[in-house]
Amino acid sequence: MGVFSSKPALHENNLPDQKGKVFLITGSSGGLGKLLAGYLYARNGSVYIAARSASKAQAAIREIQSQHPGSTGKLVYLPLDLGDLATLSQTASRFLAAESRLDVLFNNAGVMIPPQGSTTAQGYELQLGTNALGPFLLTRLLYPVLRRTAQASPRGEVRVVWVSSSAVGIAPTPAIDFENMHYQRDESAWTKYARSKAGNVLHAAEYARRSKAAGDGVVHVTLDPGVLMTDLQRTTPWWQFIFIYLIAKHPKFGAYTELFAGLQPDIKLEPESTWVGQPGILTPCPRPDLFDEALGRRYWEWTESQIEKYM
């Protein structure tokens, strides 16, 4: 299914020129998203820094520009709040008013283990809303430009990268409880996180099936960025933070994994169960049940029913 290696196939020193390509990275004002933006900009790519905080995003842009003064690429701040579905059509409209192509959409942003009871603007559990519903809606809104770009590009180059997590391995079976989507019966924060990241895999796999059937040329890849020290841990309990700190790797390895998923030329377009592990290898997903077609179709239909009013 692919070449297994402990060394990253793509990194900042061997990445080809990206001039003329457009990338949108959610949650890229910090952490591995910012590193990824820097790698692409250094190779002359046009990169949209999609994030909630304008000040943090602008600071990231200045930092990246100062590190790569010879780049002919572009860095643009794009306001994005995945926790408020009502704002995402405006985000997409701003992007579409500025660009006529989108080569890779990196659904990178997420939240992990917020205080119990945290919700989105629409009242969804925060991890479900931010990690699964928001990226799904954003992808739907940007899909026409992805499809047009794919039709004018070499086969397999236009992609949507869905950043999941090894935490899918601890999601209950079944990974989605359709009778408890609003958590009337409470669960632990880690279980909620695992379910939300399982949702990323379900969306990626179902999108891949539908893309293949439609022949639209857009590739969907899901991945585990690995255990990394980033802003994602800011709400983690202190004792869990210490454990993560002891085993975590530098965020650059997560960025290498995303580079591989988004740009590695020889990623197979089939099967739909493509899963990328750190630092850029094709490897079996720890939860093969997440590629079940019936489950993927049901989760897609449930998600569509939640976001249709915001399209």
SETI-715127 format. One record per residue (C-alpha): residue number from 1; residue in three letters; x, y negated, z. Coordinates in Angstrom, 2 decimals. Layout:
BEGIN
{pt NUM; ALA; {X; Y; Z}}
...
***
This chain:
BEGIN
{pt 1; MET; {0.00; 0.00; 0.00}}
{pt 2; GLY; {3.00; -2.28; 0.30}}
{pt 3; VAL; {6.61; -2.64; 1.35}}
{pt 4; PHE; {7.13; -2.44; 5.12}}
{pt 5; SER; {9.92; -4.62; 6.46}}
{pt 6; SER; {10.80; -6.38; 9.69}}
{pt 7; LYS; {12.14; -9.34; 7.73}}
{pt 8; PRO; {9.77; -11.96; 6.33}}
{pt 9; ALA; {9.26; -11.64; 2.59}}
{pt 10; LEU; {8.57; -15.38; 2.32}}
{pt 11; HIS; {10.08; -18.09; 4.48}}
{pt 12; GLU; {11.16; -21.71; 4.27}}
{pt 13; ASN; {14.40; -20.88; 2.44}}
{pt 14; ASN; {13.08; -18.71; -0.40}}
{pt 15; LEU; {9.64; -20.17; -1.02}}
{pt 16; PRO; {9.24; -21.08; -4.72}}
{pt 17; ASP; {8.36; -24.59; -5.87}}
{pt 18; GLN; {4.70; -25.42; -5.20}}
{pt 19; LYS; {4.44; -28.56; -7.32}}
{pt 20; GLY; {0.95; -29.02; -8.71}}
{pt 21; LYS; {-0.69; -26.73; -6.15}}
{pt 22; VAL; {-3.17; -27.89; -3.53}}
{pt 23; PHE; {-3.52; -26.32; -0.10}}
{pt 24; LEU; {-5.97; -26.92; 2.73}}
{pt 25; ILE; {-4.93; -25.72; 6.19}}
{pt 26; THR; {-7.40; -25.95; 9.04}}
{pt 27; GLY; {-5.96; -26.65; 12.47}}
{pt 28; SER; {-2.63; -27.79; 11.02}}
{pt 29; SER; {-1.89; -30.77; 13.27}}
{pt 30; GLY; {0.07; -28.43; 15.54}}
{pt 31; GLY; {1.34; -24.90; 16.06}}
{pt 32; LEU; {1.89; -22.51; 13.21}}
{pt 33; GLY; {-0.48; -24.50; 10.99}}
{pt 34; LYS; {1.87; -27.48; 11.15}}
{pt 35; LEU; {4.85; -25.27; 10.39}}
{pt 36; LEU; {3.02; -23.80; 7.41}}
{pt 37; ALA; {2.16; -27.29; 6.17}}
{pt 38; GLY; {5.82; -28.26; 6.44}}
{pt 39; TYR; {6.99; -25.26; 4.43}}
{pt 40; LEU; {4.53; -25.97; 1.62}}
{pt 41; TYR; {5.19; -29.71; 1.57}}
{pt 42; ALA; {8.96; -29.13; 1.51}}
{pt 43; ARG; {8.41; -27.23; -1.74}}
{pt 44; ASN; {6.42; -30.12; -3.24}}
{pt 45; GLY; {2.93; -28.84; -2.53}}
{pt 46; SER; {-0.06; -31.10; -1.84}}
{pt 47; VAL; {-1.25; -30.20; 1.66}}
{pt 48; TYR; {-4.41; -31.27; 3.45}}
{pt 49; ILE; {-4.01; -31.38; 7.23}}
{pt 50; ALA; {-7.54; -30.56; 8.36}}
{pt 51; ALA; {-8.01; -31.22; 12.07}}
{pt 52; ARG; {-10.18; -32.96; 14.65}}
{pt 53; SER; {-7.65; -35.46; 16.02}}
{pt 54; ALA; {-6.66; -38.20; 13.58}}
{pt 55; SER; {-3.82; -39.42; 15.79}}
{pt 56; LYS; {-2.35; -35.93; 16.19}}
{pt 57; ALA; {-2.68; -35.21; 12.48}}
{pt 58; GLN; {-1.05; -38.49; 11.48}}
{pt 59; ALA; {1.80; -37.82; 13.91}}
{pt 60; ALA; {2.27; -34.38; 12.33}}
{pt 61; ILE; {2.31; -35.93; 8.87}}
{pt 62; ARG; {4.97; -38.47; 9.86}}
{pt 63; GLU; {7.08; -35.73; 11.44}}
{pt 64; ILE; {6.87; -33.45; 8.40}}
{pt 65; GLN; {7.62; -36.30; 6.00}}
{pt 66; SER; {10.68; -37.29; 8.02}}
{pt 67; GLN; {11.95; -33.71; 7.91}}
{pt 68; HIS; {11.58; -33.45; 4.13}}
{pt 69; PRO; {12.33; -36.85; 2.59}}
{pt 70; GLY; {13.03; -35.36; -0.84}}
{pt 71; SER; {9.60; -33.79; -1.27}}
{pt 72; THR; {7.44; -34.93; -4.17}}
{pt 73; GLY; {4.40; -33.34; -2.52}}
{pt 74; LYS; {1.55; -34.94; -0.64}}
{pt 75; LEU; {0.28; -34.78; 2.94}}
{pt 76; VAL; {-3.30; -35.93; 3.58}}
{pt 77; TYR; {-5.32; -35.96; 6.78}}
{pt 78; LEU; {-8.78; -34.45; 6.40}}
{pt 79; PRO; {-11.17; -34.86; 9.36}}
{pt 80; LEU; {-12.50; -31.46; 10.41}}
{pt 81; ASP; {-14.55; -30.25; 13.37}}
{pt 82; LEU; {-15.38; -26.57; 13.03}}
{pt 83; GLY; {-17.39; -26.81; 16.23}}
{pt 84; ASP; {-20.01; -29.01; 14.56}}
{pt 85; LEU; {-21.58; -27.42; 11.51}}
{pt 86; ALA; {-23.41; -30.63; 10.63}}
{pt 87; THR; {-20.10; -32.38; 9.84}}
{pt 88; LEU; {-18.62; -29.83; 7.46}}
{pt 89; SER; {-20.45; -30.91; 4.31}}
{pt 90; GLN; {-18.89; -34.35; 4.76}}
{pt 91; THR; {-15.46; -32.77; 5.20}}
{pt 92; ALA; {-15.90; -30.78; 2.01}}
{pt 93; SER; {-17.23; -33.82; 0.12}}
{pt 94; ARG; {-14.19; -35.88; 1.12}}
{pt 95; PHE; {-11.88; -33.18; -0.18}}
{pt 96; LEU; {-13.81; -32.70; -3.41}}
{pt 97; ALA; {-13.82; -36.45; -4.06}}
{pt 98; ALA; {-10.02; -36.42; -3.91}}
{pt 99; GLU; {-9.11; -33.12; -5.60}}
{pt 100; SER; {-10.22; -31.09; -8.59}}
{pt 101; ARG; {-8.43; -27.91; -7.53}}
{pt 102; LEU; {-7.73; -25.83; -4.43}}
{pt 103; ASP; {-5.18; -23.04; -4.69}}
{pt 104; VAL; {-5.25; -21.64; -1.16}}
{pt 105; LEU; {-7.62; -22.29; 1.72}}
{pt 106; PHE; {-6.01; -21.26; 5.00}}
{pt 107; ASN; {-8.71; -20.68; 7.63}}
{pt 108; ASN; {-6.11; -21.05; 10.36}}
{pt 109; ALA; {-7.85; -23.03; 13.14}}
{pt 110; GLY; {-9.36; -21.35; 16.16}}
{pt 111; VAL; {-9.99; -21.45; 19.89}}
{pt 112; MET; {-9.16; -18.77; 22.44}}
{pt 113; ILE; {-10.53; -18.17; 25.94}}
{pt 114; PRO; {-12.19; -21.53; 26.62}}
{pt 115; PRO; {-14.04; -21.94; 29.95}}
{pt 116; GLN; {-17.04; -19.64; 30.14}}
{pt 117; GLY; {-20.17; -21.39; 28.95}}
{pt 118; SER; {-18.38; -23.57; 26.37}}
{pt 119; THR; {-20.53; -24.16; 23.29}}
{pt 120; THR; {-20.43; -25.86; 19.91}}
{pt 121; ALA; {-22.50; -28.89; 18.95}}
{pt 122; GLN; {-25.23; -26.52; 17.76}}
{pt 123; GLY; {-25.17; -24.47; 20.97}}
{pt 124; TYR; {-23.26; -21.40; 19.76}}
{pt 125; GLU; {-20.69; -19.81; 22.04}}
{pt 126; LEU; {-17.57; -21.86; 21.27}}
{pt 127; GLN; {-15.42; -19.03; 19.94}}
{pt 128; LEU; {-18.18; -17.59; 17.75}}
{pt 129; GLY; {-18.97; -21.04; 16.36}}
{pt 130; THR; {-15.43; -22.32; 15.84}}
{pt 131; ASN; {-13.69; -19.11; 14.82}}
{pt 132; ALA; {-16.38; -17.53; 12.64}}
{pt 133; LEU; {-19.36; -19.72; 11.72}}
{pt 134; GLY; {-17.38; -22.89; 10.98}}
{pt 135; PRO; {-14.80; -21.27; 8.67}}
{pt 136; PHE; {-17.53; -19.36; 6.84}}
{pt 137; LEU; {-19.49; -22.55; 6.14}}
{pt 138; LEU; {-16.38; -24.50; 5.12}}
{pt 139; THR; {-15.42; -21.71; 2.71}}
{pt 140; ARG; {-18.92; -21.67; 1.21}}
{pt 141; LEU; {-18.81; -25.43; 0.67}}
{pt 142; LEU; {-15.39; -25.28; -1.01}}
{pt 143; TYR; {-16.03; -22.13; -3.01}}
{pt 144; PRO; {-16.99; -23.86; -6.27}}
{pt 145; VAL; {-13.58; -25.55; -6.50}}
{pt 146; LEU; {-11.81; -22.34; -5.52}}
{pt 147; ARG; {-13.68; -20.50; -8.27}}
{pt 148; ARG; {-12.86; -23.15; -10.87}}
{pt 149; THR; {-9.19; -23.12; -9.89}}
{pt 150; ALA; {-9.08; -19.33; -10.11}}
{pt 151; GLN; {-10.54; -19.40; -13.62}}
{pt 152; ALA; {-7.70; -21.67; -14.75}}
{pt 153; SER; {-4.89; -19.88; -12.86}}
{pt 154; PRO; {-2.98; -16.60; -13.16}}
{pt 155; ARG; {-4.90; -13.66; -11.72}}
{pt 156; GLY; {-4.60; -13.31; -7.95}}
{pt 157; GLU; {-3.08; -16.70; -7.17}}
{pt 158; VAL; {-6.14; -18.45; -5.73}}
{pt 159; ARG; {-6.86; -17.19; -2.24}}
{pt 160; VAL; {-8.72; -17.65; 1.00}}
{pt 161; VAL; {-6.66; -16.60; 4.02}}
{pt 162; TRP; {-8.71; -15.64; 7.08}}
{pt 163; VAL; {-6.59; -15.71; 10.23}}
{pt 164; SER; {-7.83; -13.01; 12.58}}
{pt 165; SER; {-6.02; -11.42; 15.54}}
{pt 166; SER; {-4.82; -8.13; 16.97}}
{pt 167; ALA; {-7.52; -8.80; 19.58}}
{pt 168; VAL; {-9.99; -7.15; 17.21}}
{pt 169; GLY; {-8.63; -3.94; 18.66}}
{pt 170; ILE; {-10.32; -4.66; 22.00}}
{pt 171; ALA; {-13.69; -5.60; 20.53}}
{pt 172; PRO; {-16.43; -3.22; 21.68}}
{pt 173; THR; {-17.92; -0.68; 19.29}}
{pt 174; PRO; {-19.86; -1.85; 17.41}}
{pt 175; ALA; {-17.84; -5.05; 17.11}}
{pt 176; ILE; {-20.97; -7.15; 16.54}}
{pt 177; ASP; {-23.98; -6.95; 18.86}}
{pt 178; PHE; {-26.78; -8.39; 16.76}}
{pt 179; GLU; {-29.14; -8.28; 19.73}}
{pt 180; ASN; {-26.88; -10.57; 21.75}}
{pt 181; MET; {-25.51; -13.15; 19.30}}
{pt 182; HIS; {-26.28; -16.03; 21.66}}
{pt 183; TYR; {-24.96; -14.15; 24.70}}
{pt 184; GLN; {-28.18; -13.92; 26.64}}
{pt 185; ARG; {-26.28; -11.03; 28.25}}
{pt 186; ASP; {-22.92; -12.48; 29.17}}
{pt 187; GLU; {-19.60; -10.87; 28.32}}
{pt 188; SER; {-15.99; -11.64; 29.24}}
{pt 189; ALA; {-14.21; -14.47; 27.42}}
{pt 190; TRP; {-11.77; -11.96; 25.89}}
{pt 191; THR; {-14.62; -9.84; 24.54}}
{pt 192; LYS; {-16.20; -12.93; 22.99}}
{pt 193; TYR; {-12.86; -13.87; 21.44}}
{pt 194; ALA; {-12.38; -10.36; 20.05}}
{pt 195; ARG; {-15.87; -10.36; 18.55}}
{pt 196; SER; {-15.29; -13.75; 16.92}}
{pt 197; LYS; {-12.02; -12.59; 15.32}}
{pt 198; ALA; {-13.70; -9.37; 14.19}}
{pt 199; GLY; {-16.09; -11.72; 12.42}}
{pt 200; ASN; {-13.19; -13.11; 10.39}}
{pt 201; VAL; {-12.37; -9.63; 9.12}}
{pt 202; LEU; {-16.00; -8.91; 8.28}}
{pt 203; HIS; {-16.33; -12.18; 6.39}}
{pt 204; ALA; {-13.07; -11.65; 4.49}}
{pt 205; ALA; {-13.97; -8.10; 3.48}}
{pt 206; GLU; {-17.50; -8.97; 2.41}}
{pt 207; TYR; {-16.27; -12.02; 0.49}}
{pt 208; ALA; {-13.73; -9.76; -1.26}}
{pt 209; ARG; {-16.45; -7.32; -2.26}}
{pt 210; ARG; {-18.67; -10.11; -3.59}}
{pt 211; SER; {-15.76; -11.79; -5.37}}
{pt 212; LYS; {-14.90; -8.54; -7.12}}
{pt 213; ALA; {-18.51; -7.98; -8.16}}
{pt 214; ALA; {-18.81; -11.54; -9.50}}
{pt 215; GLY; {-15.39; -11.52; -11.14}}
{pt 216; ASP; {-14.69; -15.00; -9.77}}
{pt 217; GLY; {-10.95; -14.31; -9.32}}
{pt 218; VAL; {-10.68; -15.55; -5.72}}
{pt 219; VAL; {-8.66; -13.22; -3.45}}
{pt 220; HIS; {-9.59; -12.88; 0.23}}
{pt 221; VAL; {-6.94; -11.76; 2.71}}
{pt 222; THR; {-7.18; -11.33; 6.46}}
{pt 223; LEU; {-4.27; -11.16; 8.87}}
{pt 224; ASP; {-2.90; -10.90; 12.39}}
{pt 225; PRO; {-0.43; -13.76; 12.99}}
{pt 226; GLY; {1.01; -11.99; 16.04}}
{pt 227; VAL; {1.36; -13.10; 19.66}}
{pt 228; LEU; {2.68; -16.66; 19.48}}
{pt 229; MET; {3.14; -19.60; 21.83}}
{pt 230; THR; {0.95; -22.37; 20.43}}
{pt 231; ASP; {-1.77; -24.79; 21.54}}
{pt 232; LEU; {-4.15; -21.83; 21.36}}
{pt 233; GLN; {-3.13; -20.89; 24.91}}
{pt 234; ARG; {-4.00; -24.26; 26.42}}
{pt 235; THR; {-7.18; -22.95; 28.10}}
{pt 236; THR; {-5.85; -19.50; 29.00}}
{pt 237; PRO; {-5.75; -18.67; 32.77}}
{pt 238; TRP; {-2.26; -19.19; 34.21}}
{pt 239; TRP; {-1.57; -15.51; 34.87}}
{pt 240; GLN; {-2.53; -14.57; 31.32}}
{pt 241; PHE; {-0.45; -17.50; 30.02}}
{pt 242; ILE; {2.63; -16.10; 31.79}}
{pt 243; PHE; {2.08; -12.64; 30.29}}
{pt 244; ILE; {1.68; -14.13; 26.79}}
{pt 245; TYR; {4.79; -16.26; 27.31}}
{pt 246; LEU; {6.86; -13.18; 28.11}}
{pt 247; ILE; {5.92; -11.31; 24.92}}
{pt 248; ALA; {5.26; -14.14; 22.47}}
{pt 249; LYS; {7.35; -14.91; 19.42}}
{pt 250; HIS; {8.14; -18.26; 17.83}}
{pt 251; PRO; {5.19; -19.70; 15.84}}
{pt 252; LYS; {7.31; -19.60; 12.67}}
{pt 253; PHE; {6.69; -15.85; 12.43}}
{pt 254; GLY; {2.96; -16.52; 12.29}}
{pt 255; ALA; {3.58; -19.12; 9.59}}
{pt 256; TYR; {5.62; -16.57; 7.61}}
{pt 257; THR; {2.69; -14.16; 7.88}}
{pt 258; GLU; {0.34; -16.79; 6.48}}
{pt 259; LEU; {2.80; -17.62; 3.68}}
{pt 260; PHE; {2.82; -13.95; 2.70}}
{pt 261; ALA; {-0.96; -13.69; 2.76}}
{pt 262; GLY; {-1.39; -16.87; 0.75}}
{pt 263; LEU; {1.46; -16.67; -1.73}}
{pt 264; GLN; {3.11; -13.24; -1.95}}
{pt 265; PRO; {2.67; -12.31; -5.64}}
{pt 266; ASP; {2.43; -8.53; -5.29}}
{pt 267; ILE; {-0.41; -8.36; -2.76}}
{pt 268; LYS; {-2.86; -5.86; -4.23}}
{pt 269; LEU; {-6.30; -7.22; -5.01}}
{pt 270; GLU; {-7.77; -3.91; -3.88}}
{pt 271; PRO; {-8.82; -2.39; -1.59}}
{pt 272; GLU; {-10.95; -5.01; 0.12}}
{pt 273; SER; {-9.41; -3.88; 3.41}}
{pt 274; THR; {-6.15; -5.76; 2.90}}
{pt 275; TRP; {-4.72; -6.68; 6.32}}
{pt 276; VAL; {-1.41; -8.51; 6.75}}
{pt 277; GLY; {0.71; -8.12; 9.85}}
{pt 278; GLN; {3.67; -10.10; 11.16}}
{pt 279; PRO; {5.93; -11.35; 9.62}}
{pt 280; GLY; {4.36; -10.46; 6.28}}
{pt 281; ILE; {3.66; -6.76; 5.76}}
{pt 282; LEU; {0.66; -4.84; 4.44}}
{pt 283; THR; {-0.46; -2.58; 7.24}}
{pt 284; PRO; {-3.65; -0.81; 8.36}}
{pt 285; CYS; {-6.10; -2.91; 10.35}}
{pt 286; PRO; {-6.47; -1.65; 13.95}}
{pt 287; ARG; {-10.23; -1.57; 13.39}}
{pt 288; PRO; {-11.05; 0.13; 10.08}}
{pt 289; ASP; {-14.73; 0.03; 11.05}}
{pt 290; LEU; {-14.66; -3.70; 10.29}}
{pt 291; PHE; {-14.51; -2.83; 6.58}}
{pt 292; ASP; {-17.80; -0.95; 6.71}}
{pt 293; GLU; {-19.94; -2.33; 3.90}}
{pt 294; ALA; {-23.26; -2.14; 5.74}}
{pt 295; LEU; {-21.88; -3.95; 8.78}}
{pt 296; GLY; {-20.19; -6.58; 6.61}}
{pt 297; ARG; {-23.36; -7.20; 4.64}}
{pt 298; ARG; {-25.47; -7.52; 7.79}}
{pt 299; TYR; {-23.01; -9.92; 9.43}}
{pt 300; TRP; {-22.87; -11.98; 6.21}}
{pt 301; GLU; {-26.66; -12.20; 6.11}}
{pt 302; TRP; {-26.84; -13.19; 9.77}}
{pt 303; THR; {-24.17; -15.87; 9.25}}
{pt 304; GLU; {-25.94; -17.21; 6.18}}
{pt 305; SER; {-29.16; -17.58; 8.15}}
{pt 306; GLN; {-27.29; -19.70; 10.70}}
{pt 307; ILE; {-25.54; -22.05; 8.26}}
{pt 308; GLU; {-28.11; -22.45; 5.46}}
{pt 309; LYS; {-29.47; -25.74; 6.78}}
{pt 310; TYR; {-25.95; -27.26; 6.67}}
{pt 311; MET; {-25.18; -26.35; 3.05}}
***
